[in-house]
Amino acid sequence: MLALALLKDPLYRSYWLSLFASQMGTWMQAAAQGWLVLLLTGSAERLGLVVAFQFLPSLLFSLPAGVLADRYPKRDLLRFTQGG
């Protein structure tokens, strides 16, 4: 299995574990945020609104970002985004 063989490299293993820890933090923040909204308001509608707003940027920007990624050279986009 190539995927498991890649974990033998200490740099890749460190990178993967760091990404995993970061993702776990993101999941915990989302769960705690939802729980806090539910505790403070007691409203399932408000909880749904918070979750909807949490994913709204991805919903709005994913299609235009895909179009830009297809139309412009990747190096130019990378310079623009990192420069911004």
mmCIF file of the N, C-alpha and C atoms, coordinates in Angstrom:
data_MODEL
# 
_entry.id   MODEL 
# 
loop_
_atom_site.group_PDB 
_atom_site.id 
_atom_site.type_symbol 
_atom_site.label_atom_id 
_atom_site.label_alt_id 
_atom_site.label_comp_id 
_atom_site.label_asym_id 
_atom_site.label_entity_id 
_atom_site.label_seq_id 
_atom_site.pdbx_PDB_ins_code 
_atom_site.Cartn_x 
_atom_site.Cartn_y 
_atom_site.Cartn_z 
_atom_site.occupancy 
_atom_site.B_iso_or_equiv 
_atom_site.pdbx_formal_charge 
_atom_site.auth_seq_id 
_atom_site.auth_comp_id 
_atom_site.auth_asym_id 
_atom_site.auth_atom_id 
_atom_site.pdbx_PDB_model_num 
ATOM 1   N N  . MET A 1 1  ? 0.824   -1.164 0.000   1.00 0.00 ? 1  MET A N  1 
ATOM 2   C CA . MET A 1 1  ? 0.000   0.000  0.000   1.00 0.00 ? 1  MET A CA 1 
ATOM 3   C C  . MET A 1 1  ? 0.883   1.246  0.000   1.00 0.00 ? 1  MET A C  1 
ATOM 4   N N  . LEU A 1 2  ? 0.742   2.021  -1.043  1.00 0.00 ? 2  LEU A N  1 
ATOM 5   C CA . LEU A 1 2  ? 1.561   3.217  -1.206  1.00 0.00 ? 2  LEU A CA 1 
ATOM 6   C C  . LEU A 1 2  ? 1.256   4.265  -0.142  1.00 0.00 ? 2  LEU A C  1 
ATOM 7   N N  . ALA A 1 3  ? -0.015  4.387  0.233   1.00 0.00 ? 3  ALA A N  1 
ATOM 8   C CA . ALA A 1 3  ? -0.386  5.416  1.207   1.00 0.00 ? 3  ALA A CA 1 
ATOM 9   C C  . ALA A 1 3  ? 0.292   5.168  2.555   1.00 0.00 ? 3  ALA A C  1 
ATOM 10  N N  . LEU A 1 4  ? 0.332   3.931  2.981   1.00 0.00 ? 4  LEU A N  1 
ATOM 11  C CA . LEU A 1 4  ? 0.985   3.629  4.253   1.00 0.00 ? 4  LEU A CA 1 
ATOM 12  C C  . LEU A 1 4  ? 2.499   3.706  4.135   1.00 0.00 ? 4  LEU A C  1 
ATOM 13  N N  . ALA A 1 5  ? 3.026   3.408  2.962   1.00 0.00 ? 5  ALA A N  1 
ATOM 14  C CA . ALA A 1 5  ? 4.476   3.497  2.766   1.00 0.00 ? 5  ALA A CA 1 
ATOM 15  C C  . ALA A 1 5  ? 4.941   4.947  2.847   1.00 0.00 ? 5  ALA A C  1 
ATOM 16  N N  . LEU A 1 6  ? 4.094   5.876  2.450   1.00 0.00 ? 6  LEU A N  1 
ATOM 17  C CA . LEU A 1 6  ? 4.459   7.290  2.529   1.00 0.00 ? 6  LEU A CA 1 
ATOM 18  C C  . LEU A 1 6  ? 4.643   7.751  3.963   1.00 0.00 ? 6  LEU A C  1 
ATOM 19  N N  . LEU A 1 7  ? 3.958   7.114  4.896   1.00 0.00 ? 7  LEU A N  1 
ATOM 20  C CA . LEU A 1 7  ? 4.069   7.524  6.296   1.00 0.00 ? 7  LEU A CA 1 
ATOM 21  C C  . LEU A 1 7  ? 5.417   7.152  6.910   1.00 0.00 ? 7  LEU A C  1 
ATOM 22  N N  . LYS A 1 8  ? 6.217   6.385  6.206   1.00 0.00 ? 8  LYS A N  1 
ATOM 23  C CA . LYS A 1 8  ? 7.563   6.067  6.699   1.00 0.00 ? 8  LYS A CA 1 
ATOM 24  C C  . LYS A 1 8  ? 8.488   7.270  6.620   1.00 0.00 ? 8  LYS A C  1 
ATOM 25  N N  . ASP A 1 9  ? 8.185   8.191  5.742   1.00 0.00 ? 9  ASP A N  1 
ATOM 26  C CA . ASP A 1 9  ? 8.981   9.414  5.633   1.00 0.00 ? 9  ASP A CA 1 
ATOM 27  C C  . ASP A 1 9  ? 8.638   10.320 6.818   1.00 0.00 ? 9  ASP A C  1 
ATOM 28  N N  . PRO A 1 10 ? 9.634   10.693 7.643   1.00 0.00 ? 10 PRO A N  1 
ATOM 29  C CA . PRO A 1 10 ? 9.324   11.479 8.848   1.00 0.00 ? 10 PRO A CA 1 
ATOM 30  C C  . PRO A 1 10 ? 8.741   12.860 8.541   1.00 0.00 ? 10 PRO A C  1 
ATOM 31  N N  . LEU A 1 11 ? 9.164   13.488 7.462   1.00 0.00 ? 11 LEU A N  1 
ATOM 32  C CA . LEU A 1 11 ? 8.616   14.802 7.128   1.00 0.00 ? 11 LEU A CA 1 
ATOM 33  C C  . LEU A 1 11 ? 7.153   14.699 6.700   1.00 0.00 ? 11 LEU A C  1 
ATOM 34  N N  . TYR A 1 12 ? 6.854   13.696 5.879   1.00 0.00 ? 12 TYR A N  1 
ATOM 35  C CA . TYR A 1 12 ? 5.470   13.522 5.441   1.00 0.00 ? 12 TYR A CA 1 
ATOM 36  C C  . TYR A 1 12 ? 4.588   13.118 6.611   1.00 0.00 ? 12 TYR A C  1 
ATOM 37  N N  . ARG A 1 13 ? 5.106   12.262 7.476   1.00 0.00 ? 13 ARG A N  1 
ATOM 38  C CA . ARG A 1 13 ? 4.341   11.836 8.646   1.00 0.00 ? 13 ARG A CA 1 
ATOM 39  C C  . ARG A 1 13 ? 4.037   13.035 9.552   1.00 0.00 ? 13 ARG A C  1 
ATOM 40  N N  . SER A 1 14 ? 5.018   13.884 9.756   1.00 0.00 ? 14 SER A N  1 
ATOM 41  C CA . SER A 1 14 ? 4.813   15.082 10.565  1.00 0.00 ? 14 SER A CA 1 
ATOM 42  C C  . SER A 1 14 ? 3.783   16.006 9.919   1.00 0.00 ? 14 SER A C  1 
ATOM 43  N N  . TYR A 1 15 ? 3.879   16.171 8.613   1.00 0.00 ? 15 TYR A N  1 
ATOM 44  C CA . TYR A 1 15 ? 2.927   17.001 7.870   1.00 0.00 ? 15 TYR A CA 1 
ATOM 45  C C  . TYR A 1 15 ? 1.513   16.446 8.016   1.00 0.00 ? 15 TYR A C  1 
ATOM 46  N N  . TRP A 1 16 ? 1.359   15.144 7.841   1.00 0.00 ? 16 TRP A N  1 
ATOM 47  C CA . TRP A 1 16 ? 0.047   14.517 7.908   1.00 0.00 ? 16 TRP A CA 1 
ATOM 48  C C  . TRP A 1 16 ? -0.538  14.616 9.308   1.00 0.00 ? 16 TRP A C  1 
ATOM 49  N N  . LEU A 1 17 ? 0.264   14.378 10.318  1.00 0.00 ? 17 LEU A N  1 
ATOM 50  C CA . LEU A 1 17 ? -0.225  14.466 11.687  1.00 0.00 ? 17 LEU A CA 1 
ATOM 51  C C  . LEU A 1 17 ? -0.608  15.901 12.045  1.00 0.00 ? 17 LEU A C  1 
ATOM 52  N N  . SER A 1 18 ? 0.133   16.864 11.535  1.00 0.00 ? 18 SER A N  1 
ATOM 53  C CA . SER A 1 18 ? -0.211  18.267 11.775  1.00 0.00 ? 18 SER A CA 1 
ATOM 54  C C  . SER A 1 18 ? -1.537  18.623 11.119  1.00 0.00 ? 18 SER A C  1 
ATOM 55  N N  . LEU A 1 19 ? -1.740  18.172 9.892   1.00 0.00 ? 19 LEU A N  1 
ATOM 56  C CA . LEU A 1 19 ? -3.017  18.414 9.220   1.00 0.00 ? 19 LEU A CA 1 
ATOM 57  C C  . LEU A 1 19 ? -4.173  17.755 9.965   1.00 0.00 ? 19 LEU A C  1 
ATOM 58  N N  . PHE A 1 20 ? -3.934  16.548 10.447  1.00 0.00 ? 20 PHE A N  1 
ATOM 59  C CA . PHE A 1 20 ? -4.967  15.825 11.193  1.00 0.00 ? 20 PHE A CA 1 
ATOM 60  C C  . PHE A 1 20 ? -5.332  16.573 12.473  1.00 0.00 ? 20 PHE A C  1 
ATOM 61  N N  . ALA A 1 21 ? -4.328  17.054 13.210  1.00 0.00 ? 21 ALA A N  1 
ATOM 62  C CA . ALA A 1 21 ? -4.583  17.799 14.442  1.00 0.00 ? 21 ALA A CA 1 
ATOM 63  C C  . ALA A 1 21 ? -5.330  19.096 14.145  1.00 0.00 ? 21 ALA A C  1 
ATOM 64  N N  . SER A 1 22 ? -4.962  19.766 13.073  1.00 0.00 ? 22 SER A N  1 
ATOM 65  C CA . SER A 1 22 ? -5.643  21.001 12.700  1.00 0.00 ? 22 SER A CA 1 
ATOM 66  C C  . SER A 1 22 ? -7.102  20.737 12.353  1.00 0.00 ? 22 SER A C  1 
ATOM 67  N N  . GLN A 1 23 ? -7.352  19.678 11.620  1.00 0.00 ? 23 GLN A N  1 
ATOM 68  C CA . GLN A 1 23 ? -8.727  19.334 11.246  1.00 0.00 ? 23 GLN A CA 1 
ATOM 69  C C  . GLN A 1 23 ? -9.547  18.960 12.469  1.00 0.00 ? 23 GLN A C  1 
ATOM 70  N N  . MET A 1 24 ? -8.936  18.261 13.416  1.00 0.00 ? 24 MET A N  1 
ATOM 71  C CA . MET A 1 24 ? -9.647  17.914 14.654  1.00 0.00 ? 24 MET A CA 1 
ATOM 72  C C  . MET A 1 24 ? -10.035 19.184 15.405  1.00 0.00 ? 24 MET A C  1 
ATOM 73  N N  . GLY A 1 25 ? -9.153  20.166 15.429  1.00 0.00 ? 25 GLY A N  1 
ATOM 74  C CA . GLY A 1 25 ? -9.467  21.437 16.070  1.00 0.00 ? 25 GLY A CA 1 
ATOM 75  C C  . GLY A 1 25 ? -10.621 22.145 15.394  1.00 0.00 ? 25 GLY A C  1 
ATOM 76  N N  . THR A 1 26 ? -10.649 22.090 14.078  1.00 0.00 ? 26 THR A N  1 
ATOM 77  C CA . THR A 1 26 ? -11.747 22.707 13.335  1.00 0.00 ? 26 THR A CA 1 
ATOM 78  C C  . THR A 1 26 ? -13.066 22.016 13.649  1.00 0.00 ? 26 THR A C  1 
ATOM 79  N N  . TRP A 1 27 ? -13.066 20.696 13.699  1.00 0.00 ? 27 TRP A N  1 
ATOM 80  C CA . TRP A 1 27 ? -14.286 19.945 14.026  1.00 0.00 ? 27 TRP A CA 1 
ATOM 81  C C  . TRP A 1 27 ? -14.754 20.249 15.446  1.00 0.00 ? 27 TRP A C  1 
ATOM 82  N N  . MET A 1 28 ? -13.809 20.317 16.383  1.00 0.00 ? 28 MET A N  1 
ATOM 83  C CA . MET A 1 28 ? -14.177 20.605 17.764  1.00 0.00 ? 28 MET A CA 1 
ATOM 84  C C  . MET A 1 28 ? -14.749 22.012 17.893  1.00 0.00 ? 28 MET A C  1 
ATOM 85  N N  . GLN A 1 29 ? -14.174 22.965 17.160  1.00 0.00 ? 29 GLN A N  1 
ATOM 86  C CA . GLN A 1 29 ? -14.694 24.332 17.205  1.00 0.00 ? 29 GLN A CA 1 
ATOM 87  C C  . GLN A 1 29 ? -16.113 24.380 16.654  1.00 0.00 ? 29 GLN A C  1 
ATOM 88  N N  . ALA A 1 30 ? -16.364 23.687 15.556  1.00 0.00 ? 30 ALA A N  1 
ATOM 89  C CA . ALA A 1 30 ? -17.707 23.688 14.964  1.00 0.00 ? 30 ALA A CA 1 
ATOM 90  C C  . ALA A 1 30 ? -18.717 23.038 15.912  1.00 0.00 ? 30 ALA A C  1 
ATOM 91  N N  . ALA A 1 31 ? -18.335 21.950 16.553  1.00 0.00 ? 31 ALA A N  1 
ATOM 92  C CA . ALA A 1 31 ? -19.247 21.283 17.490  1.00 0.00 ? 31 ALA A CA 1 
ATOM 93  C C  . ALA A 1 31 ? -19.512 22.158 18.704  1.00 0.00 ? 31 ALA A C  1 
ATOM 94  N N  . ALA A 1 32 ? -18.461 22.773 19.249  1.00 0.00 ? 32 ALA A N  1 
ATOM 95  C CA . ALA A 1 32 ? -18.629 23.633 20.424  1.00 0.00 ? 32 ALA A CA 1 
ATOM 96  C C  . ALA A 1 32 ? -19.443 24.879 20.092  1.00 0.00 ? 32 ALA A C  1 
ATOM 97  N N  . GLN A 1 33 ? -19.244 25.417 18.905  1.00 0.00 ? 33 GLN A N  1 
ATOM 98  C CA . GLN A 1 33 ? -19.990 26.598 18.493  1.00 0.00 ? 33 GLN A CA 1 
ATOM 99  C C  . GLN A 1 33 ? -21.479 26.269 18.388  1.00 0.00 ? 33 GLN A C  1 
ATOM 100 N N  . GLY A 1 34 ? -21.792 25.156 17.772  1.00 0.00 ? 34 GLY A N  1 
ATOM 101 C CA . GLY A 1 34 ? -23.192 24.745 17.670  1.00 0.00 ? 34 GLY A CA 1 
ATOM 102 C C  . GLY A 1 34 ? -23.810 24.484 19.027  1.00 0.00 ? 34 GLY A C  1 
ATOM 103 N N  . TRP A 1 35 ? -23.068 23.831 19.895  1.00 0.00 ? 35 TRP A N  1 
ATOM 104 C CA . TRP A 1 35 ? -23.558 23.546 21.232  1.00 0.00 ? 35 TRP A CA 1 
ATOM 105 C C  . TRP A 1 35 ? -23.795 24.837 22.012  1.00 0.00 ? 35 TRP A C  1 
ATOM 106 N N  . LEU A 1 36 ? -22.858 25.788 21.894  1.00 0.00 ? 36 LEU A N  1 
ATOM 107 C CA . LEU A 1 36 ? -23.004 27.060 22.587  1.00 0.00 ? 36 LEU A CA 1 
ATOM 108 C C  . LEU A 1 36 ? -24.228 27.828 22.092  1.00 0.00 ? 36 LEU A C  1 
ATOM 109 N N  . VAL A 1 37 ? -24.432 27.839 20.793  1.00 0.00 ? 37 VAL A N  1 
ATOM 110 C CA . VAL A 1 37 ? -25.609 28.528 20.250  1.00 0.00 ? 37 VAL A CA 1 
ATOM 111 C C  . VAL A 1 37 ? -26.884 27.884 20.774  1.00 0.00 ? 37 VAL A C  1 
ATOM 112 N N  . LEU A 1 38 ? -26.886 26.572 20.812  1.00 0.00 ? 38 LEU A N  1 
ATOM 113 C CA . LEU A 1 38 ? -28.079 25.872 21.304  1.00 0.00 ? 38 LEU A CA 1 
ATOM 114 C C  . LEU A 1 38 ? -28.303 26.140 22.785  1.00 0.00 ? 38 LEU A C  1 
ATOM 115 N N  . LEU A 1 39 ? -27.226 26.171 23.571  1.00 0.00 ? 39 LEU A N  1 
ATOM 116 C CA . LEU A 1 39 ? -27.370 26.457 25.002  1.00 0.00 ? 39 LEU A CA 1 
ATOM 117 C C  . LEU A 1 39 ? -27.819 27.895 25.257  1.00 0.00 ? 39 LEU A C  1 
ATOM 118 N N  . LEU A 1 40 ? -27.250 28.840 24.522  1.00 0.00 ? 40 LEU A N  1 
ATOM 119 C CA . LEU A 1 40 ? -27.570 30.246 24.757  1.00 0.00 ? 40 LEU A CA 1 
ATOM 120 C C  . LEU A 1 40 ? -28.959 30.633 24.261  1.00 0.00 ? 40 LEU A C  1 
ATOM 121 N N  . THR A 1 41 ? -29.362 30.091 23.132  1.00 0.00 ? 41 THR A N  1 
ATOM 122 C CA . THR A 1 41 ? -30.640 30.501 22.543  1.00 0.00 ? 41 THR A CA 1 
ATOM 123 C C  . THR A 1 41 ? -31.742 29.479 22.757  1.00 0.00 ? 41 THR A C  1 
ATOM 124 N N  . GLY A 1 42 ? -31.389 28.197 22.825  1.00 0.00 ? 42 GLY A N  1 
ATOM 125 C CA . GLY A 1 42 ? -32.408 27.151 22.933  1.00 0.00 ? 42 GLY A CA 1 
ATOM 126 C C  . GLY A 1 42 ? -33.210 26.986 21.659  1.00 0.00 ? 42 GLY A C  1 
ATOM 127 N N  . SER A 1 43 ? -32.699 27.528 20.571  1.00 0.00 ? 43 SER A N  1 
ATOM 128 C CA . SER A 1 43 ? -33.451 27.543 19.318  1.00 0.00 ? 43 SER A CA 1 
ATOM 129 C C  . SER A 1 43 ? -32.742 26.711 18.252  1.00 0.00 ? 43 SER A C  1 
ATOM 130 N N  . ALA A 1 44 ? -33.450 25.736 17.726  1.00 0.00 ? 44 ALA A N  1 
ATOM 131 C CA . ALA A 1 44 ? -32.898 24.931 16.641  1.00 0.00 ? 44 ALA A CA 1 
ATOM 132 C C  . ALA A 1 44 ? -32.778 25.752 15.363  1.00 0.00 ? 44 ALA A C  1 
ATOM 133 N N  . GLU A 1 45 ? -33.661 26.732 15.209  1.00 0.00 ? 45 GLU A N  1 
ATOM 134 C CA . GLU A 1 45 ? -33.592 27.591 14.025  1.00 0.00 ? 45 GLU A CA 1 
ATOM 135 C C  . GLU A 1 45 ? -32.309 28.425 14.031  1.00 0.00 ? 45 GLU A C  1 
ATOM 136 N N  . ARG A 1 46 ? -31.944 28.955 15.186  1.00 0.00 ? 46 ARG A N  1 
ATOM 137 C CA . ARG A 1 46 ? -30.706 29.742 15.287  1.00 0.00 ? 46 ARG A CA 1 
ATOM 138 C C  . ARG A 1 46 ? -29.488 28.854 15.045  1.00 0.00 ? 46 ARG A C  1 
ATOM 139 N N  . LEU A 1 47 ? -29.548 27.636 15.549  1.00 0.00 ? 47 LEU A N  1 
ATOM 140 C CA . LEU A 1 47 ? -28.457 26.699 15.313  1.00 0.00 ? 47 LEU A CA 1 
ATOM 141 C C  . LEU A 1 47 ? -28.312 26.423 13.826  1.00 0.00 ? 47 LEU A C  1 
ATOM 142 N N  . GLY A 1 48 ? -29.418 26.211 13.144  1.00 0.00 ? 48 GLY A N  1 
ATOM 143 C CA . GLY A 1 48 ? -29.378 25.999 11.696  1.00 0.00 ? 48 GLY A CA 1 
ATOM 144 C C  . GLY A 1 48 ? -28.841 27.203 10.955  1.00 0.00 ? 48 GLY A C  1 
ATOM 145 N N  . LEU A 1 49 ? -29.187 28.388 11.422  1.00 0.00 ? 49 LEU A N  1 
ATOM 146 C CA . LEU A 1 49 ? -28.700 29.619 10.807  1.00 0.00 ? 49 LEU A CA 1 
ATOM 147 C C  . LEU A 1 49 ? -27.182 29.759 10.974  1.00 0.00 ? 49 LEU A C  1 
ATOM 148 N N  . VAL A 1 50 ? -26.676 29.445 12.155  1.00 0.00 ? 50 VAL A N  1 
ATOM 149 C CA . VAL A 1 50 ? -25.233 29.518 12.404  1.00 0.00 ? 50 VAL A CA 1 
ATOM 150 C C  . VAL A 1 50 ? -24.485 28.528 11.516  1.00 0.00 ? 50 VAL A C  1 
ATOM 151 N N  . VAL A 1 51 ? -25.007 27.320 11.404  1.00 0.00 ? 51 VAL A N  1 
ATOM 152 C CA . VAL A 1 51 ? -24.352 26.316 10.551  1.00 0.00 ? 51 VAL A CA 1 
ATOM 153 C C  . VAL A 1 51 ? -24.419 26.733 9.088   1.00 0.00 ? 51 VAL A C  1 
ATOM 154 N N  . ALA A 1 52 ? -25.531 27.299 8.667   1.00 0.00 ? 52 ALA A N  1 
ATOM 155 C CA . ALA A 1 52 ? -25.655 27.757 7.279   1.00 0.00 ? 52 ALA A CA 1 
ATOM 156 C C  . ALA A 1 52 ? -24.657 28.869 6.987   1.00 0.00 ? 52 ALA A C  1 
ATOM 157 N N  . PHE A 1 53 ? -24.521 29.818 7.913   1.00 0.00 ? 53 PHE A N  1 
ATOM 158 C CA . PHE A 1 53 ? -23.554 30.903 7.724   1.00 0.00 ? 53 PHE A CA 1 
ATOM 159 C C  . PHE A 1 53 ? -22.124 30.403 7.763   1.00 0.00 ? 53 PHE A C  1 
ATOM 160 N N  . GLN A 1 54 ? -21.901 29.315 8.479   1.00 0.00 ? 54 GLN A N  1 
ATOM 161 C CA . GLN A 1 54 ? -20.559 28.745 8.552   1.00 0.00 ? 54 GLN A CA 1 
ATOM 162 C C  . GLN A 1 54 ? -20.112 28.230 7.179   1.00 0.00 ? 54 GLN A C  1 
ATOM 163 N N  . PHE A 1 55 ? -21.028 27.685 6.408   1.00 0.00 ? 55 PHE A N  1 
ATOM 164 C CA . PHE A 1 55 ? -20.678 27.121 5.110   1.00 0.00 ? 55 PHE A CA 1 
ATOM 165 C C  . PHE A 1 55 ? -21.008 28.040 3.938   1.00 0.00 ? 55 PHE A C  1 
ATOM 166 N N  . LEU A 1 56 ? -21.563 29.192 4.212   1.00 0.00 ? 56 LEU A N  1 
ATOM 167 C CA . LEU A 1 56 ? -21.936 30.128 3.162   1.00 0.00 ? 56 LEU A CA 1 
ATOM 168 C C  . LEU A 1 56 ? -20.756 30.585 2.294   1.00 0.00 ? 56 LEU A C  1 
ATOM 169 N N  . PRO A 1 57 ? -19.597 30.936 2.873   1.00 0.00 ? 57 PRO A N  1 
ATOM 170 C CA . PRO A 1 57 ? -18.483 31.346 1.999   1.00 0.00 ? 57 PRO A CA 1 
ATOM 171 C C  . PRO A 1 57 ? -18.052 30.252 1.012   1.00 0.00 ? 57 PRO A C  1 
ATOM 172 N N  . SER A 1 58 ? -18.025 29.015 1.466   1.00 0.00 ? 58 SER A N  1 
ATOM 173 C CA . SER A 1 58 ? -17.676 27.927 0.553   1.00 0.00 ? 58 SER A CA 1 
ATOM 174 C C  . SER A 1 58 ? -18.696 27.801 -0.569  1.00 0.00 ? 58 SER A C  1 
ATOM 175 N N  . LEU A 1 59 ? -19.946 27.945 -0.207  1.00 0.00 ? 59 LEU A N  1 
ATOM 176 C CA . LEU A 1 59 ? -21.005 27.842 -1.206  1.00 0.00 ? 59 LEU A CA 1 
ATOM 177 C C  . LEU A 1 59 ? -20.921 28.977 -2.220  1.00 0.00 ? 59 LEU A C  1 
ATOM 178 N N  . LEU A 1 60 ? -20.653 30.185 -1.749  1.00 0.00 ? 60 LEU A N  1 
ATOM 179 C CA . LEU A 1 60 ? -20.633 31.345 -2.642  1.00 0.00 ? 60 LEU A CA 1 
ATOM 180 C C  . LEU A 1 60 ? -19.374 31.437 -3.501  1.00 0.00 ? 60 LEU A C  1 
ATOM 181 N N  . PHE A 1 61 ? -18.239 31.079 -2.940  1.00 0.00 ? 61 PHE A N  1 
ATOM 182 C CA . PHE A 1 61 ? -16.969 31.327 -3.622  1.00 0.00 ? 61 PHE A CA 1 
ATOM 183 C C  . PHE A 1 61 ? -16.384 30.123 -4.353  1.00 0.00 ? 61 PHE A C  1 
ATOM 184 N N  . SER A 1 62 ? -16.919 28.931 -4.154  1.00 0.00 ? 62 SER A N  1 
ATOM 185 C CA . SER A 1 62 ? -16.309 27.763 -4.784  1.00 0.00 ? 62 SER A CA 1 
ATOM 186 C C  . SER A 1 62 ? -16.468 27.762 -6.305  1.00 0.00 ? 62 SER A C  1 
ATOM 187 N N  . LEU A 1 63 ? -17.634 28.115 -6.803  1.00 0.00 ? 63 LEU A N  1 
ATOM 188 C CA . LEU A 1 63 ? -17.820 28.128 -8.261  1.00 0.00 ? 63 LEU A CA 1 
ATOM 189 C C  . LEU A 1 63 ? -17.004 29.228 -8.949  1.00 0.00 ? 63 LEU A C  1 
ATOM 190 N N  . PRO A 1 64 ? -17.042 30.480 -8.465  1.00 0.00 ? 64 PRO A N  1 
ATOM 191 C CA . PRO A 1 64 ? -16.191 31.493 -9.102  1.00 0.00 ? 64 PRO A CA 1 
ATOM 192 C C  . PRO A 1 64 ? -14.695 31.175 -8.984  1.00 0.00 ? 64 PRO A C  1 
ATOM 193 N N  . ALA A 1 65 ? -14.284 30.601 -7.874  1.00 0.00 ? 65 ALA A N  1 
ATOM 194 C CA . ALA A 1 65 ? -12.874 30.244 -7.713  1.00 0.00 ? 65 ALA A CA 1 
ATOM 195 C C  . ALA A 1 65 ? -12.486 29.143 -8.703  1.00 0.00 ? 65 ALA A C  1 
ATOM 196 N N  . GLY A 1 66 ? -13.379 28.220 -8.958  1.00 0.00 ? 66 GLY A N  1 
ATOM 197 C CA . GLY A 1 66 ? -13.103 27.178 -9.942  1.00 0.00 ? 66 GLY A CA 1 
ATOM 198 C C  . GLY A 1 66 ? -12.971 27.743 -11.346 1.00 0.00 ? 66 GLY A C  1 
ATOM 199 N N  . VAL A 1 67 ? -13.816 28.707 -11.674 1.00 0.00 ? 67 VAL A N  1 
ATOM 200 C CA . VAL A 1 67 ? -13.735 29.349 -12.984 1.00 0.00 ? 67 VAL A CA 1 
ATOM 201 C C  . VAL A 1 67 ? -12.407 30.086 -13.125 1.00 0.00 ? 67 VAL A C  1 
ATOM 202 N N  . LEU A 1 68 ? -12.013 30.830 -12.085 1.00 0.00 ? 68 LEU A N  1 
ATOM 203 C CA . LEU A 1 68 ? -10.724 31.531 -12.125 1.00 0.00 ? 68 LEU A CA 1 
ATOM 204 C C  . LEU A 1 68 ? -9.562  30.553 -12.248 1.00 0.00 ? 68 LEU A C  1 
ATOM 205 N N  . ALA A 1 69 ? -9.638  29.444 -11.540 1.00 0.00 ? 69 ALA A N  1 
ATOM 206 C CA . ALA A 1 69 ? -8.566  28.455 -11.593 1.00 0.00 ? 69 ALA A CA 1 
ATOM 207 C C  . ALA A 1 69 ? -8.451  27.822 -12.971 1.00 0.00 ? 69 ALA A C  1 
ATOM 208 N N  . ASP A 1 70 ? -9.562  27.732 -13.677 1.00 0.00 ? 70 ASP A N  1 
ATOM 209 C CA . ASP A 1 70 ? -9.526  27.164 -15.021 1.00 0.00 ? 70 ASP A CA 1 
ATOM 210 C C  . ASP A 1 70 ? -9.054  28.161 -16.069 1.00 0.00 ? 70 ASP A C  1 
ATOM 211 N N  . ARG A 1 71 ? -9.312  29.435 -15.854 1.00 0.00 ? 71 ARG A N  1 
ATOM 212 C CA . ARG A 1 71 ? -9.029  30.428 -16.887 1.00 0.00 ? 71 ARG A CA 1 
ATOM 213 C C  . ARG A 1 71 ? -7.663  31.077 -16.801 1.00 0.00 ? 71 ARG A C  1 
ATOM 214 N N  . TYR A 1 72 ? -7.080  31.152 -15.615 1.00 0.00 ? 72 TYR A N  1 
ATOM 215 C CA . TYR A 1 72 ? -5.829  31.880 -15.436 1.00 0.00 ? 72 TYR A CA 1 
ATOM 216 C C  . TYR A 1 72 ? -4.707  30.938 -15.025 1.00 0.00 ? 72 TYR A C  1 
ATOM 217 N N  . PRO A 1 73 ? -3.477  31.306 -15.363 1.00 0.00 ? 73 PRO A N  1 
ATOM 218 C CA . PRO A 1 73 ? -2.339  30.457 -14.965 1.00 0.00 ? 73 PRO A CA 1 
ATOM 219 C C  . PRO A 1 73 ? -2.255  30.337 -13.440 1.00 0.00 ? 73 PRO A C  1 
ATOM 220 N N  . LYS A 1 74 ? -1.935  29.143 -12.981 1.00 0.00 ? 74 LYS A N  1 
ATOM 221 C CA . LYS A 1 74 ? -1.890  28.869 -11.551 1.00 0.00 ? 74 LYS A CA 1 
ATOM 222 C C  . LYS A 1 74 ? -0.856  29.744 -10.840 1.00 0.00 ? 74 LYS A C  1 
ATOM 223 N N  . ARG A 1 75 ? 0.267   30.002 -11.480 1.00 0.00 ? 75 ARG A N  1 
ATOM 224 C CA . ARG A 1 75 ? 1.319   30.808 -10.862 1.00 0.00 ? 75 ARG A CA 1 
ATOM 225 C C  . ARG A 1 75 ? 0.825   32.235 -10.608 1.00 0.00 ? 75 ARG A C  1 
ATOM 226 N N  . ASP A 1 76 ? 0.092   32.805 -11.567 1.00 0.00 ? 76 ASP A N  1 
ATOM 227 C CA . ASP A 1 76 ? -0.437  34.158 -11.388 1.00 0.00 ? 76 ASP A CA 1 
ATOM 228 C C  . ASP A 1 76 ? -1.473  34.202 -10.261 1.00 0.00 ? 76 ASP A C  1 
ATOM 229 N N  . LEU A 1 77 ? -2.344  33.196 -10.212 1.00 0.00 ? 77 LEU A N  1 
ATOM 230 C CA . LEU A 1 77 ? -3.338  33.142 -9.141  1.00 0.00 ? 77 LEU A CA 1 
ATOM 231 C C  . LEU A 1 77 ? -2.681  32.990 -7.782  1.00 0.00 ? 77 LEU A C  1 
ATOM 232 N N  . LEU A 1 78 ? -1.637  32.182 -7.726  1.00 0.00 ? 78 LEU A N  1 
ATOM 233 C CA . LEU A 1 78 ? -0.927  31.989 -6.472  1.00 0.00 ? 78 LEU A CA 1 
ATOM 234 C C  . LEU A 1 78 ? -0.253  33.277 -6.018  1.00 0.00 ? 78 LEU A C  1 
ATOM 235 N N  . ARG A 1 79 ? 0.340   33.990 -6.937  1.00 0.00 ? 79 ARG A N  1 
ATOM 236 C CA . ARG A 1 79 ? 0.961   35.274 -6.587  1.00 0.00 ? 79 ARG A CA 1 
ATOM 237 C C  . ARG A 1 79 ? -0.088  36.266 -6.098  1.00 0.00 ? 79 ARG A C  1 
ATOM 238 N N  . PHE A 1 80 ? -1.233  36.308 -6.751  1.00 0.00 ? 80 PHE A N  1 
ATOM 239 C CA . PHE A 1 80 ? -2.287  37.230 -6.374  1.00 0.00 ? 80 PHE A CA 1 
ATOM 240 C C  . PHE A 1 80 ? -2.841  36.897 -4.976  1.00 0.00 ? 80 PHE A C  1 
ATOM 241 N N  . THR A 1 81 ? -3.154  35.630 -4.762  1.00 0.00 ? 81 THR A N  1 
ATOM 242 C CA . THR A 1 81 ? -3.758  35.256 -3.475  1.00 0.00 ? 81 THR A CA 1 
ATOM 243 C C  . THR A 1 81 ? -2.758  35.389 -2.331  1.00 0.00 ? 81 THR A C  1 
ATOM 244 N N  . GLN A 1 82 ? -1.523  34.993 -2.546  1.00 0.00 ? 82 GLN A N  1 
ATOM 245 C CA . GLN A 1 82 ? -0.535  35.085 -1.472  1.00 0.00 ? 82 GLN A CA 1 
ATOM 246 C C  . GLN A 1 82 ? -0.109  36.535 -1.246  1.00 0.00 ? 82 GLN A C  1 
ATOM 247 N N  . GLY A 1 83 ? -0.120  37.330 -2.294  1.00 0.00 ? 83 GLY A N  1 
ATOM 248 C CA . GLY A 1 83 ? 0.198   38.737 -2.152  1.00 0.00 ? 83 GLY A CA 1 
ATOM 249 C C  . GLY A 1 83 ? -0.898  39.497 -1.424  1.00 0.00 ? 83 GLY A C  1 
ATOM 250 N N  . GLY A 1 84 ? -2.121  39.060 -1.597  1.00 0.00 ? 84 GLY A N  1 
ATOM 251 C CA . GLY A 1 84 ? -3.250  39.697 -0.933  1.00 0.00 ? 84 GLY A CA 1 
ATOM 252 C C  . GLY A 1 84 ? -3.278  39.380 0.520   1.00 0.00 ? 84 GLY A C  1 
# 
